[in-house]
Amino acid sequence: MKNLIVNADDLGWTPGVNRGIAEAHRNGIVTSTSLLANGSAFDDGVQTARALPRLGVGVHLNLSDGKPVALARQLPSLLGKDGEFSGSPEALLFRLTAKSLNTKEVETEWNAQIEKVRAAGVRPTHLDGHKHVQMLPGLFAIVLRLAKKHGIAAVRVSHESSSLRAALTGGTEATGVLFKQGVQARGLKFLARDARAMAERSGIGTADFFCGIAQTGVLAKRGVTQLLGSLPEGTTELMCHPGYADAELEKTSTRLQDSRQTELQILTDKEIRKSIAALGIRLINYEQIAIVGT
């Protein structure tokens, strides 16, 4: 059986992103999303999730953007002078290596993010990381502990399959972008080399395959079509970022602006939907991973 989870990251970032994710689920192939507990449109994201009972909703664990959910005084090594998160994944990796980042503070903050999502009435299907921060050394073990603590059955492993990355390349993407993000994907693959085994030992589910890192912001219809034709047996997660670039998003530092609407068009394309049906691919979310494995 070929199963596909199509996860839209960043629910809760802005109303326009929320609206795009909802549309990509209602009229397209998105089956899952992950919610930013500290997003400026968190409340709207919760309402979006409640209106879409078949959409799986995970927690998008964040250490890179915005204000924390936990009290700032509990997180001195995670925040800048402005009281907001102060590290790109690369900067966080450096600080972890230099032992200037307190992982107990990471656990405190991520626990608060999960508790906020649950307190809003959302039952998380999985945990993943904003900018794949969950794969940094020492942090994946924290994710697994929190998943067990909160009864969350699955986590994302950002271990991108080389063959699926190649299949997802549509041929129209900017070479420089693909190269840079391909390097990031290979780096994450190294960091994630033992992650699935760690999750299995903890009794936490994962997808068998994962893709979408190299194509972040440059997803192409041709690439998605090729991916569907190359999908292996088992469960694959395709990460995506649909949405609308509203005024709130334009004020943020994210480079994913107009690309979100391009992805929305691809994910709601009728030919893509017909291909999935013709190939006998089962669209699922993370809640169904345990069911699939039985």
N, C-alpha and C positions, 0 to 999 in steps of 0.2 A: 504493500500500500504506500502510495506517495502522498504525504501530508504536507501542507504548507501553512505556516503562520505568517501573516503579513502584519507586522507591528509598526504602527505609527508612533514615533517618539514625540515627546514634548507637549502632550495634552496639559493644559493649564498655563501655557506660556502667555498667550494672548487670546482674545476672543476670536480673532481671525484664524489662528491656528486651530482652535477648538472647532470652529465651524467647518474648516476644511477636513479635519479628521472625521467628523460626523458624516460629512458628505461622502468621503471615501469609503466609509463603512456602509452607509445606506445604499449607495448607488454603485459601489465598486467592490474591491476584493480585500479591503482592510478588515481583519478579523480581531485585531488586538491593538492596544495602545498602552502607553505608560505615562503616568501622571506626575507632574512636577509639584511636590507638596509646597514649595515656596514660590511657585509661579504667580505672576501678578493676576492671572485669570483663573486661579485655582477654583474659586466658588463656581464660576461658569463651567469649568471643566468637570466638576462634580455633577452639575446639572446635566451636562452633556452625557456623562456616563450613565446617569440614572435613566435617561430617556432612551438608551440603547442597551437593553438587557442582554443582547446576544454578543455584545462587544466585550471581549476580555480586557480587564484593566489592571495593569501592574503599577508598581511604584518606580519612578525614574530617579534613582538615588543621585543626589547632586552635591558636588563640592566646589563647583567652578563659577556659578553665576547666581547673583542675587543675595538676599539676606537669609540667614539661617532660620530654621524652625525652632531649634533649642535656644536657650538663653545665651546671649553673646558671651557673657562672663565664663561660660562653661567651655568655650571654644577658642582660647587665645591663639592657638597655633594654626587655626583654619581661616582666620579673618584678617582683613586689612584694617587700616586705621579708620576707614569709613564704615566698619561694621559689616561689610559684605565679604563673601568668599573671594579669596585673592589668588587663586591658583589655576592655571591651565593644567591639563593632565601632565604635560611635560614638566612644569614647575613643581607639581605635586610629587612626581616621581623623583625629581632631584632632592626635594625636601625629605622624602621618605628615605632615600639613600643616605642623606646627611643626618638622619635621625632628628630632624628639627620639626617634624610633624608628628603629633601625638595621636596614635591610632585609637586610643581610648576615647578621644574627642570625636573621631570619625564615627565610632559606634554610637556614642551619645546622640549625635546629630542624625544619623541615619535611622536610629530607633525612633527619634522624634518625628521624622518625616513619615515613617510607616504608621505611627500612631495617629498622626493628623489625618492621613488618608482613611484609616479605619474609622476614626471618630466621625468622619463625614458620611459614613454609611456605605463606603466602598469596600468590598471584600477583594483584596488584591489576588490576582491570579499568578503573579510572578514578580520578581525583582530584576531590574536591570540598571545600568548606570548612564547618567548623562555624560557624553563624550567617553564612554567606556571606562569610567574611573573605577568601576568595580573590579577591573582586572589588574590594577596596580599591586605590586608585591605586598602581601599581608592583608589586603583589603577584601579579597574574595572569601577568605575564611570568616571575616566579619559578616559578609552577606549571608553565608550559609548559617551562621549562628542565629542571625536575625530571622531568617526564613523559618528555621525550626521553632524559634521562640513565638513567632506570630502565626504559625500554622500555614505558611505559604509554601505551596507544593513544588514550585519550579523557579529557576533562575536562568538568566541569559548568560551564555558563554560566548564571548566575542572572539571566537576562533574561526576566522573566515576560511572556508575551503578554497584552495587555489583554483580548482577546476570550476567551481561555481562563480568565483570572481571573474574568471576568463569568460564564462558563458554570459555573464551579466553585462559585459562590455559591449556597448552598442556600436562603437566605431566612430561616433560623432563627438565624443567627450574631448575636452581639452587635455592634451597629452601631459602637460605639467601637473594638472590637478590629479589625474589618474596615477601618475608616478608618485607624487607626494603621499596620496592617500593609500596607495599600494604599499609604500614603505611602512606607513602606520599600521596597516593590516598585518603585515609580516611581523612587526614588532609585537602587536597584540597577540598574534598566534604563538609567539615564543612565550609571552607571559602567561598565556592560557593553556599551555601544553599539558598541565596536569589537572586542569579545572574540572573537566567532566568526571574524572576518576574521583576527585575530592567530593563532588556533588553526589555521586553514586554512593560513596561510603557514608555520606550524611543522610541518605534517603531522600534526596532532593532531585527532582526531575530536570532535564534539560532537553533542548532540541538536539537532534543528531548532527545537524549541519547548520551553519549560519553564514549569511552573506549580506552585503550592502555597504560595507565600510568604504571600499575604494570608490564606489559610485555615489557617495553622499554628496548631494547637491548637483549631480550630473547624471541622474538616472535617465535612461532612454527607453522608449517603447521597444525598439528592436532588441535591446539587452534583456528586458523582462520576458519578451517572447522566446528568446534563445534560452533563458534560464528555465522557463517552464518545460521546454523540450529536453532539457538536460537534467531535470530534477531526479535525484537518486531515490531509491526506496528508503522509507523512514520519514522522519519529520525534519523539515528545513524551515528556518526562520529567515524571512527577508525583512530587513530593517528599512524603513522609509520615513520621509518627513513631509507629508502633504500639509497644505494649509493655504491661507490667504495672507499676503503681506500687508497687514493693516498698519495704521499709524503707530500703534503701540509696538509692533515688531520692528518697524523702521528705527525706533529710538534705541533698540538694543544693539549689542555688539555682534550678534550672530551674522555670519555671512550667508546663511540660508534665508534668502528673502524671496525673490521672484521664482527661484527654483521650487519652492513649495507648491505653487500653483501649477507648474509644469508637472510635478509628480502627481498632483491631484488629477490632472487630465489623463495621465497614463493609467493610474490605478482605477479609474472609472471607465476606461476605454472598453467599448463593447467587444472588440476583437480579442482583447486580453481575457475578458470574462468567458467568451466562447472557447478559447484555447484551453482554459482550465477545465471546462466541462468536457471537451472533446478528448483531453488527455487523461481523464478520470482522476484528476487531482482533488484531494479532499481538503477543503479550507477549514482550518481549526484554529483554536486559540490555546494559550498555555494551560487553561483549566482542563483541557481535554487530553493533555499529554499522558496523564496517569491512566486514563481510560483506554487510550490507544495501546499502551504498553501491557494491558492485561489480556 
